[in-house]
């Protein structure tokens, strides 16, 4: 794995030098875009708008358009904006992890202690495990400020990037039905169904099967075999449903019985 950030965690007056690694990887197939006429590969070029000539990566800079003029930024400018946050994630507060709504969660990252940071790393990990708390602070990652939540994960520290509150869109424009209490009998049966399907969460039971099925189709097509389409059940809309009947059927289904 390649580190995407080098810096330190600020824990009170203690600085813990760490490296950040992405904790996830995609399972999607790497599909190329092709020209339909002859299946030639589609290439994207970075072209100068004025000359029409291709520009090499090393000659590309970033700029902000102000008063019809670009203000170009370099690495020193990013660090000058907040020199501490480019190198230190300072924990500002400790919270119960359950208090952070999942709507704020973005990407998870593994934290690895650097040389001479091992003891402080283990101390913070153990303290968070003992208190069942998580540390919250801000830092700069890839030229933008981010909120980070540091928490224990098995026997290491994990950093979860969080969204800022202003990034969460208001749902008031959605057509949500007015609050109306469900029928007691329906609620009782829905609660029974939830209890019947309740289990300890096991992430290993969920697999990305779509990519596997797509690869099977690719292999069949490579051998010149025809593909039979599977028809999905149409989504029924605009019809009043009998909730009680559906709940009763759900409770009697083999899936519900096997979960209980």
Secondary structure, 3 states (H helix, E strand, C coil): CCCCEEEEEEECCEEEEEEEEECCCCCCCCCCCECCCCCCECCCCCECCCCCCECCHHHCCEEEEECCEEEEECHHHHHHHCCCCCCEEEEEEEEEHHHCCHHHEEEEEEEEECCCCHHHHHHHHHHHHHHCEEEEEEEEECCEEEEEEEEEECCEEEEEEECCHHHCCCCCCCCCCCCCCCCHHHHHHHHHHHHHCCCCCCHHHCCCHHHHHHHHHHHHHHCCCCCCCCCCCCCCCCCCCCHHHHHHHHHHCHHHHHHC
